[in-house]
Amino acid sequence: MTSLVPLPLSQTPSAMDEMPSPTGAKTLALLNLLSSHGAGLTVAEATRRSGITQNLVFRLLKTLVLMGYATQREDNKAYVLTNRLLELTGPRVGDRSLALCAHEALRRLRDETGETVQLIIESGGKALVLEQFRGTQALQVCGEVGMRVPLYSCAPGKAILAHWGEAALEAWFLDEGKTLKRFTATTLSNREELIRDLDSIRHLGYAIDRAEGVEGIHCVAAPIFDEYRQPAGALTVMAPINRMPEEEFKHFARRCREAADQVERKFRG
């Protein structure tokens, strides 16, 4: 029998009933619950785990689908979160969302290269996948929207790190970058190596990942700057080594830089 993790006291049904908007509290509790179950939850599972009545769980989940915050899987009818919340909380300039501004450029870059492309932002000292368009190849390389990986082990993360100010970079080295774990033989796992690479990225205008995070996967990335010339995020193209050999880095980087420039113009207005 599966054991259930107890809900925080603020998310128990009795506590939520005492809040100014019990239904609002229960909606947020369901969002929190779905966020911790990437494969999704059925109505019955969400009811059992939340303690909320099944009728209300059903209506709230249907509302989340209609509002674009969740979707229902065809295979097992489980409800999973979309990236709508990430779009709302991602970088913005005025009323312009980075995710929305990047949508068309990402789709075009995917179509031109045939490879998976992603929009990455920094979140909590890590690289977070804000948006993704899967490649058109039979063998795809991809991640998941919402996934976080170390900044130093991927091209988009390094593209962002390279354009941080000295104080911000030093603070990162004292926190997330204090221990640079080696994931592959090519991971930049010491500070001096990484700093040299960041200097090169600033000079070239793009970043390269030579299978530094995952064996057999190459990536290139270009930073996206806001109106203050601060890195708001980065666009990246990823592919197996045989489809992105080192001699093709410049070709992919040029496409990536062009797409990032398009996003910048739209994002800055």
C-alpha positions as CSV (number, residue, x, y, z in Angstrom):
1,M,0.0,0.0,0.0
2,T,1.4,3.4,-1.0
3,S,2.0,5.8,2.0
4,L,0.9,9.3,1.6
5,V,3.1,12.3,2.5
6,P,1.2,14.5,5.0
7,L,0.1,17.8,3.6
8,P,1.5,21.0,5.3
9,L,-0.9,22.2,8.0
10,S,-1.9,25.2,5.8
11,Q,-3.0,22.8,3.1
12,T,-5.2,20.4,5.1
13,P,-8.9,20.6,4.2
14,S,-9.9,21.9,7.6
15,A,-7.2,24.7,7.5
16,M,-8.3,25.6,3.9
17,D,-11.9,25.9,5.0
18,E,-10.9,28.6,7.5
19,M,-9.2,30.7,4.8
20,P,-10.8,33.8,3.3
21,S,-11.4,31.9,0.1
22,P,-11.5,28.1,0.8
23,T,-12.0,27.3,-2.9
24,G,-9.0,29.5,-3.9
25,A,-6.9,27.8,-1.2
26,K,-7.9,24.3,-2.5
27,T,-7.1,25.3,-6.1
28,L,-3.6,26.4,-5.0
29,A,-3.2,23.2,-3.0
30,L,-4.0,21.2,-6.2
31,L,-1.5,23.2,-8.2
32,N,1.2,22.4,-5.5
33,L,0.2,18.8,-5.6
34,L,0.4,18.5,-9.4
35,S,3.8,20.3,-9.4
36,S,5.3,17.5,-7.3
37,H,3.9,14.7,-9.6
38,G,5.4,15.3,-13.0
39,A,3.6,12.3,-14.5
40,G,0.3,13.7,-13.4
41,L,-2.5,12.6,-11.1
42,T,-6.0,11.2,-11.8
43,V,-9.0,12.7,-10.1
44,A,-9.1,9.7,-7.7
45,E,-5.3,10.1,-6.9
46,A,-5.6,13.9,-6.4
47,T,-8.6,13.3,-4.1
48,R,-6.9,10.8,-2.0
49,R,-3.7,12.8,-1.7
50,S,-5.3,16.2,-1.0
51,G,-8.2,15.2,1.2
52,I,-10.5,17.5,-0.9
53,T,-13.8,16.1,-2.0
54,Q,-13.8,14.2,-5.3
55,N,-16.5,16.4,-6.8
56,L,-14.6,19.6,-6.0
57,V,-11.3,18.1,-7.2
58,F,-13.0,17.2,-10.5
59,R,-14.4,20.7,-11.0
60,L,-11.1,22.4,-10.1
61,L,-9.1,20.2,-12.4
62,K,-11.5,20.9,-15.3
63,T,-11.2,24.6,-14.6
64,L,-7.4,24.4,-14.6
65,V,-7.6,22.7,-18.0
66,L,-9.9,25.4,-19.4
67,M,-7.7,28.1,-18.1
68,G,-4.6,26.6,-19.6
69,Y,-2.8,25.6,-16.3
70,A,-3.2,21.9,-16.7
71,T,-3.9,19.3,-19.4
72,Q,-5.3,15.8,-19.3
73,R,-3.3,12.9,-20.7
74,E,-5.0,10.6,-23.3
75,D,-3.4,7.4,-22.1
76,N,-4.4,7.3,-18.4
77,K,-6.5,10.5,-18.0
78,A,-4.1,11.9,-15.5
79,Y,-3.9,15.7,-15.1
80,V,-0.5,17.4,-15.6
81,L,0.6,21.0,-15.3
82,T,1.4,23.0,-18.4
83,N,4.1,25.6,-18.4
84,R,1.5,28.4,-17.9
85,L,2.8,29.3,-14.4
86,L,6.4,29.4,-15.7
87,E,5.3,31.9,-18.4
88,L,3.6,34.1,-15.8
89,T,6.6,34.1,-13.5
90,G,9.4,34.2,-16.1
91,P,11.3,37.4,-17.0
92,R,9.2,40.3,-18.2
93,V,9.6,43.8,-19.6
94,G,6.4,45.8,-18.9
95,D,3.7,43.6,-20.2
96,R,6.0,41.5,-22.4
97,S,6.7,38.0,-21.3
98,L,10.1,36.5,-22.4
99,A,8.4,33.1,-23.0
100,L,5.8,34.6,-25.3
101,C,8.3,36.8,-27.1
102,A,10.5,33.7,-27.8
103,H,7.8,31.4,-29.0
104,E,7.9,32.1,-32.7
105,A,11.7,32.3,-32.8
106,L,12.0,29.0,-31.1
107,R,9.6,27.3,-33.5
108,R,11.5,28.7,-36.5
109,L,14.8,27.7,-35.1
110,R,13.5,24.1,-34.5
111,D,12.2,24.0,-38.0
112,E,15.4,25.2,-39.5
113,T,17.7,22.9,-37.6
114,G,15.4,19.9,-37.0
115,E,16.8,19.7,-33.5
116,T,15.3,20.3,-30.1
117,V,15.5,24.0,-29.0
118,Q,14.9,25.4,-25.5
119,L,14.5,28.8,-23.8
120,I,16.5,28.8,-20.6
121,I,16.4,31.2,-17.6
122,E,18.3,31.3,-14.4
123,S,16.3,30.3,-11.3
124,G,17.7,29.7,-7.9
125,G,21.3,29.5,-9.2
126,K,20.4,26.8,-11.8
127,A,19.3,26.7,-15.4
128,L,15.6,26.2,-15.8
129,V,13.8,25.1,-19.0
130,L,11.1,27.7,-19.5
131,E,10.0,26.6,-23.0
132,Q,10.9,23.7,-25.4
133,F,10.2,22.7,-29.0
134,R,11.1,19.1,-29.6
135,G,13.2,18.2,-32.7
136,T,11.7,16.6,-35.8
137,Q,14.3,13.8,-36.0
138,A,13.4,10.3,-35.2
139,L,15.9,10.2,-32.4
140,Q,15.3,13.2,-30.3
141,V,17.3,14.8,-27.5
142,C,15.1,16.7,-25.1
143,G,14.3,17.6,-21.5
144,E,11.2,18.7,-19.7
145,V,9.8,22.2,-19.2
146,G,10.5,23.1,-15.6
147,M,13.6,20.9,-15.4
148,R,16.6,22.5,-13.6
149,V,20.2,21.7,-14.2
150,P,23.5,23.2,-13.0
151,L,24.4,26.5,-14.9
152,Y,28.0,25.5,-15.5
153,S,27.2,22.1,-17.2
154,C,25.2,23.3,-20.1
155,A,25.7,25.9,-22.9
156,P,22.7,28.1,-22.1
157,G,23.6,28.2,-18.4
158,K,27.2,29.2,-19.3
159,A,25.9,31.9,-21.7
160,I,24.0,33.4,-18.8
161,L,26.8,33.1,-16.3
162,A,29.3,34.7,-18.7
163,H,27.4,38.0,-18.7
164,W,26.8,38.3,-15.0
165,G,28.6,41.1,-13.1
166,E,31.7,40.2,-11.1
167,A,29.8,40.4,-7.7
168,A,26.9,38.2,-8.9
169,L,29.4,35.6,-10.3
170,E,31.4,35.6,-7.1
171,A,28.3,35.1,-5.1
172,W,27.3,32.2,-7.3
173,F,30.7,30.6,-6.8
174,L,30.3,30.8,-3.1
175,D,26.9,29.2,-3.2
176,E,25.7,26.9,-6.2
177,G,29.2,27.0,-7.7
178,K,31.1,26.1,-4.6
179,T,31.3,22.5,-5.7
180,L,31.5,21.9,-9.4
181,K,30.4,18.3,-9.7
182,R,31.8,16.4,-12.7
183,F,29.1,14.7,-14.8
184,T,31.2,13.6,-17.7
185,A,34.8,13.6,-18.8
186,T,34.4,17.1,-20.3
187,T,32.6,18.8,-17.5
188,L,34.3,22.0,-16.4
189,S,34.7,21.0,-12.8
190,N,37.2,23.6,-11.5
191,R,36.8,27.3,-11.2
192,E,39.8,28.3,-13.4
193,E,38.6,26.2,-16.3
194,L,35.1,27.6,-16.1
195,I,36.3,31.2,-15.9
196,R,38.4,30.8,-19.0
197,D,35.4,29.4,-20.8
198,L,33.2,32.2,-19.7
199,D,35.8,34.7,-21.0
200,S,35.7,32.9,-24.3
201,I,31.9,33.0,-24.4
202,R,31.8,36.8,-23.9
203,H,34.3,37.1,-26.8
204,L,32.5,34.8,-29.2
205,G,28.9,35.8,-28.3
206,Y,27.8,32.2,-27.9
207,A,28.4,29.2,-25.6
208,I,29.3,25.6,-26.4
209,D,28.6,22.4,-24.4
210,R,30.9,19.6,-25.5
211,A,28.9,16.8,-23.8
212,E,29.6,18.5,-20.4
213,G,26.3,17.7,-18.8
214,V,25.3,14.5,-20.6
215,E,27.5,12.0,-22.5
216,G,27.0,12.1,-26.3
217,I,25.0,15.4,-26.3
218,H,26.4,18.7,-27.8
219,C,24.7,22.1,-27.4
220,V,25.2,25.6,-28.5
221,A,23.5,28.7,-26.9
222,A,23.2,32.4,-27.3
223,P,22.2,34.8,-24.5
224,I,19.2,37.1,-24.6
225,F,19.7,40.5,-23.1
226,D,17.1,42.9,-21.6
227,E,17.1,46.6,-22.1
228,Y,19.9,47.0,-19.4
229,R,22.2,44.5,-21.2
230,Q,21.6,42.0,-18.5
231,P,21.1,38.3,-19.5
232,A,17.3,37.6,-19.3
233,G,17.8,34.0,-20.6
234,A,19.4,32.0,-23.4
235,L,18.3,30.1,-26.5
236,T,19.9,26.7,-27.1
237,V,20.0,24.0,-29.7
238,M,20.9,20.4,-28.6
239,A,21.7,17.3,-30.6
240,P,23.6,14.0,-30.5
241,I,27.3,14.5,-31.3
242,N,27.0,12.9,-34.7
243,R,24.4,15.5,-35.8
244,M,26.3,18.4,-34.2
245,P,30.0,17.7,-34.6
246,E,32.5,20.3,-33.5
247,E,32.9,21.6,-37.1
248,E,29.2,22.5,-37.2
249,F,29.3,24.5,-33.9
250,K,29.7,27.8,-35.8
251,H,26.7,27.0,-38.1
252,F,24.4,26.2,-35.2
253,A,25.7,29.1,-33.1
254,R,24.9,31.6,-36.0
255,R,21.4,30.3,-36.2
256,C,21.0,30.5,-32.5
257,R,22.4,34.0,-32.3
258,E,20.0,35.2,-35.0
259,A,17.0,33.7,-33.2
260,A,18.2,35.3,-29.9
261,D,18.5,38.7,-31.6
262,Q,14.9,38.3,-32.8
263,V,13.7,37.6,-29.3
264,E,15.6,40.5,-27.9
265,R,14.0,43.0,-30.3
266,K,10.6,41.7,-29.4
267,F,11.3,41.5,-25.7
268,R,12.7,45.0,-25.4
269,G,9.9,46.5,-27.6
